[in-house]
Amino acid sequence: MRYINLFILSFISCFCNAQSDIDRLKLALLNDTPIEEDLQELTDKIGGRVTGSLANEKAVEWGLKKFHEAGVKAWKHSFEMPTLWLENLCEGEVNMDDGFFKIEMVSKFKSPPGYYTGDLVYMESLESEEDLNGKYAIVEQDLCLDIDGLFAEYDYATRVEMIAREKGAKGILFMSSRPKKLLYRFLTMETTDNEMPQWVVAREDAKRIIRLLKEGHSLTISASMEAVTGDAFTSHNVIAEIPGTTRKDEVVIIGAHIDSWALGTGANDNGCNVAMMIDLARQMKALNIQPERTIRLALWNGEEQGYFGSWAYTQDYDMDQHKLAISIDIGSGGILGFFTNGREELVVQIDELLKQVEVFGPFSQLNLPIVGTDNFDFMLEGVPNLVGRHAPQFYGPNYHASSDTYDKVDLKQLKINSAIVGAVVLGYANGDYNLPRHDRFQVDQMINDFYLEFTMRMFNVWEPWVSGERGRKN
Ligand SMILES: [Zn+2]
């Protein structure tokens, strides 16, 4: 028996010598690594980390230190954030007849600090004709269960906002799309330029308000909001690099954003994938993997406010050198494949690369362009780009919410995801995959083909594309 074991072992070790770098990387990532400890440090110890906060600066230093401790070359890439907004307090109460009740609410990003009071009116639908002028509109929202629900919520909220602005509303109260008083932070359609107070109100409180309004009661809201605000400031991405060998001037970049909203601790969005980036770099270095192309691993910053860190990167580095940009930003649910963002040719390439990890499949690619995370400016620059497509169970319900904490991360799946992502990034860096960078005309055609205008307006990035502020100039 012992003899057989030795024989098997020696066979395995021979086999191991012949193993591909991808196999070695996969095994290392699936084995015991510090990925869980890293994630716990980032979420429990540093916590929620809005860009511009002290916690965010700590997170940047932490990420840089992690790469350096792994012996990986890494640096801070500084860029300008347009505006500072950190909510400290948000309180509300509803007055009815001679009584009142407290409600739980948080502001949407860039709601101006202040004290607000006025009549509440129930805006029943997008078509209904309530007089909103000078009043605070309250609207219902469907429950958000998954990624589709999330995009549907952004879509609906944008349409509500357009109507409320047009009709002269003073502010908007959005019913929380999550039950049990769960609150979360959202952007408005004006994002960093927003000047209208808008809140997410606990689902149960919003339902109570709407029931009373429907019964014909006159209600007024009183709300106070305090925030630290300021002008433009400097923030940092962290960029790590595994240098290439024969094609070192060609770059495959993969990133996850290190900033988060701070109601929770940014665990599924996106601490888990920051920990993945660090572990990928660490294991590549430990195994002395030398890819043909240079692999960069980015911890993007300023993502939640409008992907400012990755946008700045596309301005400051040579996009002609970038052969592929990958974003991992949809939590710790199992990877189902990738969004190929309007580059149909990527589907076959990624299908092929995922064969290396087919035991964790099945996988399929969706050729839909994602607007709303760090692939965006690479897409506008015509660089082929991917976004990881994950099973949504941990992501949707905790999205930007106080419940997005370490305990919601599927740690086992996170390790499997890191092996899947490792196989794709290293496979692409070593493979004979060459897709041309698209010019402005081709990017524009893709935007038209996929009817992206409304979605881009939803995130306040349509005008910057049209004006040439963002994306390829020619
Ligand atoms: Zn995110």
Boltz pocket constraint, residues with backbone or C-beta under 6 A from the ligand:
constraints:
  - pocket:
      binder: B
      contacts: [[A, 257], [A, 269], [A, 270], [A, 303], [A, 329], [A, 373]]
      max_distance: 6.0
